[in-house]
Amino acid sequence: MAEAQAAGAIPVVLLARSGGHLSLGAAQGAAAELDAAACRRHGVLVLRRPLGGGTVWVDARQLNYFFLFPAGSGPARLAAAFSLVAPVVEAVHHVFGLPVAGTGGQDFWCRGRKIGGTGAATLGHTLVLGGSFLLDFAETAFTRCVAAPSPGFREWLGEALAGSLTSWAGEGVGGVAASAVAEAFWAALAAQGWRLQPSAPSAAEEAAMAEAREELDDLDWGEDARRRVPNGIKLKAGAFLTERHWDGGQWLRVWTDAGRFRRVAGSAFPAVLAEGLKGLAPEDGRFAALLDQTLGGEAPLWRERLLVTAVWAD
């Protein structure tokens, strides 16, 4: 649809739902991000979308929105597009009693947890921004298919997602019909000054979409690609879960959040050290002192490993 738009054409707004699948970001490789055997075992379809961002689970319990801005008819940059779209998305949540606010230029948060994200790309002459109303979230369907270096990593991932992400159902707003959300969405657009005109895809747009569907199905599991987040995964803005392994069965798992260690475990890390690191920033003087006190001569090695394993920002 986006690539079929001519420069100067009027913007297009779409609402859509889909069956269950994992959606990779445009720059992600399936083999690097996902457990291929688990995807096959559970019959999970994997697609790579042309929009940016990380791996997300998509199913019919989400209502997805897409804003298409052809060149010359709307914002030309992501920041401007998000600023234009965010009040609409916030207003829809507010209709159903959810105190949601846009943050970081790409996400939506509710009561301290992420309840929605966006991805964007320029396709042809068109800037596209997409996101979803997360009515419910199938956490298990996602975590069991993500590439994990250990069972412990997968367990922490489930715990981290439960604490970092939420949904309408998770906030006590369950059983809302997608049609009701759609009605609120169109009303919010009108209230923000959008002049809406229902339309159907043209023959050229239908042909372009059919071609794009064929490309989506052509996913190469054998391509050489790195993980978007080295050794792990992004949980939300500023929060990451990573794990590395070395010879001799040595390993380290790190969960960071807002510039601090949220949780740490490792083959050489006793419980007292793991507990002491919680809430510390790497520049905190207590960080090095705690490692020295607990690990002695091994402290420099594990300090270096801890710092190269931890991820703090995209």
C-alpha positions as CSV (number, residue, x, y, z in Angstrom):
1,M,0.0,0.0,0.0
2,A,2.7,2.5,1.0
3,E,4.9,1.9,-2.1
4,A,1.9,2.4,-4.3
5,Q,1.4,6.0,-3.1
6,A,2.5,8.8,-5.3
7,A,4.2,11.9,-3.8
8,G,1.7,14.4,-2.8
9,A,-1.2,11.9,-2.4
10,I,-3.4,12.3,0.6
11,P,-2.4,10.4,3.8
12,V,-3.9,7.0,4.4
13,V,-5.0,5.5,7.8
14,L,-5.5,1.8,8.2
15,L,-6.9,-0.4,11.0
16,A,-6.2,-4.1,10.8
17,R,-6.1,-7.4,12.7
18,S,-4.1,-10.5,12.0
19,G,-3.8,-14.2,13.0
20,G,-1.0,-15.1,15.4
21,H,2.5,-14.7,14.2
22,L,5.9,-13.3,15.2
23,S,6.9,-10.1,13.4
24,L,10.6,-9.3,13.0
25,G,11.8,-5.8,12.5
26,A,13.2,-4.8,9.1
27,A,16.8,-5.2,10.1
28,Q,16.5,-8.4,12.1
29,G,17.5,-11.9,11.1
30,A,15.2,-14.8,12.0
31,A,18.0,-17.2,12.9
32,A,19.7,-14.7,15.2
33,E,16.5,-13.6,17.1
34,L,14.4,-16.8,17.2
35,D,14.5,-20.4,18.1
36,A,13.7,-22.1,14.8
37,A,12.9,-25.5,16.3
38,A,10.5,-23.9,18.8
39,C,8.7,-22.0,16.1
40,R,8.2,-25.2,14.1
41,R,7.2,-27.2,17.1
42,H,4.5,-24.7,18.1
43,G,3.4,-24.0,14.5
44,V,4.3,-20.3,14.8
45,L,4.4,-18.3,11.5
46,V,7.3,-15.8,11.3
47,L,7.3,-12.7,9.1
48,R,9.6,-9.8,8.7
49,R,7.9,-6.5,8.3
50,P,9.3,-3.5,6.4
51,L,9.0,-1.3,9.5
52,G,11.8,-1.0,12.1
53,G,11.8,-2.0,15.7
54,G,12.2,-5.4,17.4
55,T,10.5,-8.7,17.4
56,V,6.8,-8.6,18.5
57,W,4.0,-11.1,18.8
58,V,0.9,-10.2,16.7
59,D,-2.5,-11.8,17.0
60,A,-6.2,-11.1,16.8
61,R,-6.3,-9.7,20.3
62,Q,-4.5,-6.6,19.0
63,L,-5.9,-3.9,16.8
64,N,-3.1,-2.5,14.6
65,Y,-3.0,1.0,13.1
66,F,-0.9,2.3,10.3
67,F,-0.5,5.9,9.2
68,L,0.8,6.5,5.7
69,F,2.2,9.9,4.9
70,P,3.2,10.3,1.2
71,A,6.0,12.8,0.6
72,G,4.6,16.4,0.6
73,S,1.4,15.6,2.4
74,G,2.4,15.2,6.0
75,P,5.4,14.9,8.3
76,A,8.6,13.8,6.7
77,R,10.4,12.6,9.9
78,L,9.5,10.0,12.5
79,A,9.6,12.4,15.4
80,A,7.1,14.7,13.7
81,A,4.9,11.7,12.7
82,F,4.9,10.4,16.3
83,S,4.0,13.8,17.7
84,L,1.0,14.0,15.3
85,V,-0.2,10.4,16.0
86,A,0.5,10.2,19.7
87,P,-2.5,12.4,20.9
88,V,-4.9,10.2,18.9
89,V,-3.5,7.0,20.4
90,E,-3.6,8.5,23.9
91,A,-7.1,9.7,23.4
92,V,-8.4,6.2,22.5
93,H,-6.9,4.7,25.6
94,H,-8.4,7.5,27.7
95,V,-11.9,6.7,26.4
96,F,-11.6,3.3,28.2
97,G,-10.1,4.7,31.4
98,L,-6.4,3.9,30.7
99,P,-4.0,6.7,31.7
100,V,-1.6,6.3,28.7
101,A,1.0,8.7,27.6
102,G,3.5,8.7,24.7
103,T,7.2,8.5,25.8
104,G,10.6,8.4,24.2
105,G,9.2,9.3,20.8
106,Q,8.1,5.8,20.0
107,D,6.3,4.0,22.9
108,F,3.2,4.4,25.0
109,W,3.2,3.7,28.7
110,C,0.5,3.1,31.3
111,R,1.2,3.2,35.1
112,G,4.9,2.6,34.6
113,R,4.7,-0.2,32.0
114,K,4.8,-0.2,28.3
115,I,1.4,-0.8,26.7
116,G,2.2,-0.1,23.1
117,G,5.1,0.7,20.7
118,T,5.5,1.9,17.2
119,G,7.7,1.2,14.2
120,A,8.4,3.3,11.2
121,A,10.1,3.3,7.8
122,T,10.0,5.2,4.6
123,L,8.7,2.9,1.8
124,G,8.9,4.4,-1.6
125,H,7.7,8.0,-1.3
126,T,5.8,7.3,1.9
127,L,6.6,7.6,5.6
128,V,4.8,4.8,7.5
129,L,4.2,4.7,11.2
130,G,2.5,1.7,12.7
131,G,1.5,0.4,16.2
132,S,-1.2,-1.5,18.0
133,F,-3.8,-1.3,20.7
134,L,-2.7,-4.2,22.9
135,L,-6.0,-5.5,24.1
136,D,-4.3,-8.7,25.5
137,F,-0.8,-10.2,25.2
138,A,0.1,-13.9,24.7
139,E,3.4,-13.7,26.7
140,T,4.1,-17.4,26.5
141,A,3.7,-17.5,22.7
142,F,6.4,-14.9,22.5
143,T,8.9,-16.1,25.1
144,R,9.0,-19.8,24.0
145,C,10.1,-18.8,20.5
146,V,12.8,-16.2,21.3
147,A,16.3,-17.5,20.9
148,A,17.6,-18.2,24.5
149,P,21.1,-19.3,25.5
150,S,19.7,-21.1,28.6
151,P,16.4,-22.0,30.3
152,G,17.2,-19.4,32.9
153,F,17.3,-16.7,30.3
154,R,13.9,-17.7,29.1
155,E,12.5,-17.8,32.6
156,W,13.9,-14.3,33.3
157,L,12.5,-13.1,30.0
158,G,9.0,-14.1,31.1
159,E,9.4,-12.4,34.4
160,A,10.8,-9.3,32.8
161,L,8.1,-9.0,30.3
162,A,5.4,-9.4,33.0
163,G,7.0,-6.5,34.9
164,S,7.8,-4.3,31.9
165,L,4.8,-4.7,29.6
166,T,1.1,-4.5,30.1
167,S,-2.1,-4.8,28.1
168,W,-5.7,-3.6,28.3
169,A,-6.7,-6.8,30.0
170,G,-3.7,-6.6,32.3
171,E,-4.9,-3.2,33.4
172,G,-8.4,-4.5,34.2
173,V,-10.0,-3.4,30.9
174,G,-10.8,-6.8,29.4
175,G,-13.5,-7.9,27.0
176,V,-13.5,-4.7,24.9
177,A,-14.6,-5.4,21.3
178,A,-12.2,-4.4,18.6
179,S,-15.1,-2.6,16.9
180,A,-15.5,-0.4,20.0
181,V,-11.8,0.5,19.9
182,A,-12.1,1.2,16.2
183,E,-15.0,3.5,16.7
184,A,-13.1,5.4,19.4
185,F,-10.1,5.6,17.1
186,W,-12.0,7.2,14.2
187,A,-13.7,9.6,16.7
188,A,-10.3,10.6,18.2
189,L,-8.9,11.3,14.7
190,A,-11.9,13.5,13.9
191,A,-11.6,15.3,17.3
192,Q,-7.9,16.1,16.4
193,G,-9.0,17.7,13.2
194,W,-8.5,14.9,10.7
195,R,-11.1,15.0,7.8
196,L,-11.8,11.3,7.2
197,Q,-13.1,9.8,3.9
198,P,-13.6,6.0,3.7
199,S,-12.0,4.3,0.7
200,A,-11.0,1.0,-0.7
201,P,-7.7,0.0,-2.2
202,S,-7.3,0.8,-5.9
203,A,-6.3,-1.9,-8.4
204,A,-2.7,-0.7,-8.3
205,E,-2.7,-0.8,-4.5
206,E,-4.2,-4.3,-4.5
207,A,-1.4,-5.5,-6.9
208,A,1.3,-3.9,-4.8
209,M,-0.1,-5.5,-1.6
210,A,-0.2,-8.9,-3.3
211,E,3.5,-8.6,-4.3
212,A,4.4,-7.5,-0.8
213,R,2.7,-10.6,0.7
214,E,4.9,-12.8,-1.5
215,E,8.0,-11.1,-0.2
216,L,6.8,-11.5,3.4
217,D,6.6,-15.3,2.9
218,D,10.2,-15.4,1.6
219,L,12.0,-15.5,4.9
220,D,15.6,-16.8,4.9
221,W,16.4,-18.6,8.1
222,G,20.0,-19.2,6.9
223,E,21.0,-15.6,6.4
224,D,24.0,-14.4,8.5
225,A,22.7,-11.8,10.9
226,R,23.4,-10.5,14.4
227,R,20.9,-10.0,17.1
228,R,19.5,-6.4,17.3
229,V,20.6,-6.4,20.9
230,P,24.0,-8.2,21.3
231,N,23.6,-11.4,23.4
232,G,20.0,-10.6,24.3
233,I,16.8,-8.6,23.9
234,K,15.3,-5.2,24.5
235,L,12.5,-5.4,27.0
236,K,11.3,-1.7,26.7
237,A,13.0,1.7,26.4
238,G,16.1,1.6,28.6
239,A,15.7,-2.0,29.7
240,F,17.6,-5.1,28.4
241,L,18.2,-8.7,29.2
242,T,21.5,-10.3,28.1
243,E,23.5,-13.4,28.7
244,R,27.0,-14.5,27.7
245,H,29.0,-17.8,28.0
246,W,32.7,-18.5,28.2
247,D,34.8,-21.7,28.2
248,G,34.7,-23.8,31.3
249,G,31.0,-23.4,31.9
250,Q,31.4,-19.8,33.0
251,W,28.4,-17.6,32.3
252,L,26.7,-14.3,33.1
253,R,23.1,-13.0,32.9
254,V,22.3,-9.3,33.3
255,W,19.0,-7.4,33.4
256,T,19.4,-3.7,33.2
257,D,16.8,-1.0,33.6
258,A,17.1,2.8,33.5
259,G,20.9,2.8,33.8
260,R,21.1,0.4,36.7
261,F,21.4,-3.3,37.4
262,R,18.0,-4.8,37.9
263,R,19.1,-8.4,38.4
264,V,22.4,-10.3,37.9
265,A,23.4,-14.0,38.0
266,G,26.5,-15.8,37.0
267,S,28.6,-18.9,37.5
268,A,31.0,-17.0,39.8
269,F,28.4,-14.8,41.5
270,P,27.2,-15.8,44.9
271,A,23.8,-14.7,46.1
272,V,25.2,-12.0,48.3
273,L,26.9,-10.4,45.3
274,A,23.8,-10.7,43.0
275,E,21.7,-9.1,45.7
276,G,24.2,-6.3,46.4
277,L,24.3,-5.3,42.7
278,K,20.6,-4.6,42.5
279,G,19.9,-1.0,41.9
280,L,23.5,0.0,41.4
281,A,24.8,2.0,38.4
282,P,28.2,0.9,36.9
283,E,29.7,4.2,37.8
284,D,28.7,3.9,41.5
285,G,31.7,3.5,43.7
286,R,30.0,0.7,45.5
287,F,30.0,-1.4,42.3
288,A,33.8,-2.0,42.2
289,A,34.1,-2.3,45.9
290,L,31.4,-5.0,46.1
291,L,33.1,-7.0,43.4
292,D,36.5,-6.7,45.0
293,Q,35.1,-7.7,48.4
294,T,33.3,-10.7,47.1
295,L,35.4,-12.0,44.2
296,G,38.9,-11.0,45.3
297,G,41.5,-11.6,42.6
298,E,38.8,-12.5,40.1
299,A,37.1,-9.2,40.4
300,P,38.8,-7.4,37.5
301,L,37.9,-10.2,35.1
302,W,34.2,-10.3,36.1
303,R,33.9,-6.6,36.2
304,E,35.0,-6.5,32.6
305,R,32.7,-9.3,31.7
306,L,29.8,-7.6,33.4
307,L,30.3,-4.4,31.6
308,V,30.6,-6.0,28.2
309,T,27.6,-8.2,28.8
310,A,25.3,-5.4,30.1
311,V,23.4,-3.3,27.5
312,W,22.2,0.2,28.6
313,A,20.8,1.8,25.4
314,D,20.0,1.0,21.7
